[in-house]
Amino acid sequence: MVTMLATVVQAWGTQVLVTDNANGQRVLVNTNNNTGNLVAGEQVRIVFDGVMTASLPPQISAQSICVLRVY
């Protein structure tokens, strides 16, 4: 499994568009869960199998998406 730290750009249905914090690349994340609770600007940790499509934007399938909160 691979971990990506990213910033949410937009979320809808079961997809979320993020910016990878490591390289600034936008990535479309697919998941089996509703992403309606994610808000633009939130920091998230995404776990996926390491497979990324060569499309624009690249796409991944998330095993999990966790919001990183600062308290």
C-alpha positions as CSV (number, residue, x, y, z in Angstrom):
1,M,0.0,0.0,0.0
2,V,1.0,3.6,-0.7
3,T,0.2,6.7,1.3
4,M,-0.5,10.1,-0.2
5,L,-0.9,13.3,1.8
6,A,-3.1,15.7,-0.2
7,T,-5.3,18.8,-0.1
8,V,-9.0,18.5,-1.1
9,V,-9.9,20.6,-4.2
10,Q,-13.5,19.3,-4.7
11,A,-15.5,16.3,-3.6
12,W,-18.7,14.8,-5.1
13,G,-20.4,11.5,-5.0
14,T,-17.8,8.8,-4.6
15,Q,-14.9,10.9,-6.0
16,V,-12.6,13.6,-4.7
17,L,-10.2,15.8,-6.6
18,V,-7.0,16.4,-4.6
19,T,-3.6,18.1,-5.0
20,D,-0.8,15.8,-4.0
21,N,1.3,17.6,-1.3
22,A,4.5,15.9,-2.5
23,N,4.5,17.2,-6.0
24,G,1.5,19.6,-6.6
25,Q,-0.1,17.2,-9.1
26,R,-3.9,17.0,-9.1
27,V,-5.2,13.5,-8.7
28,L,-8.8,12.1,-9.0
29,V,-9.5,9.7,-6.2
30,N,-12.2,7.1,-6.6
31,T,-13.7,5.3,-3.5
32,N,-16.6,3.1,-2.6
33,N,-17.8,5.6,0.0
34,N,-19.6,9.0,-0.2
35,T,-17.1,11.9,-0.1
36,G,-19.7,14.6,0.6
37,N,-18.2,15.2,4.1
38,L,-14.9,16.4,2.6
39,V,-14.4,20.1,2.2
40,A,-12.1,22.0,-0.1
41,G,-8.8,22.9,1.7
42,E,-8.9,20.0,4.1
43,Q,-5.7,17.9,4.4
44,V,-6.2,14.2,3.9
45,R,-4.2,11.0,4.1
46,I,-5.1,8.6,1.2
47,V,-4.1,4.9,1.2
48,F,-4.1,3.2,-2.2
49,D,-2.6,0.2,-3.9
50,G,0.1,2.2,-5.8
51,V,-1.7,2.0,-9.2
52,M,-2.2,5.3,-10.9
53,T,-3.7,5.8,-14.4
54,A,-1.8,7.7,-17.1
55,S,-4.9,9.9,-17.7
56,L,-5.2,13.6,-17.1
57,P,-5.8,14.0,-14.2
58,P,-4.3,10.7,-13.1
59,Q,-6.8,8.5,-11.1
60,I,-6.3,6.2,-8.1
61,S,-8.7,3.9,-6.1
62,A,-8.5,4.7,-2.4
63,Q,-8.5,2.0,0.3
64,S,-9.1,4.7,2.8
65,I,-9.3,8.5,3.1
66,C,-8.6,10.1,6.5
67,V,-9.0,13.8,7.3
68,L,-6.0,15.2,9.1
69,R,-7.2,17.5,11.9
70,V,-5.1,19.9,13.9
71,Y,-6.3,20.5,17.4
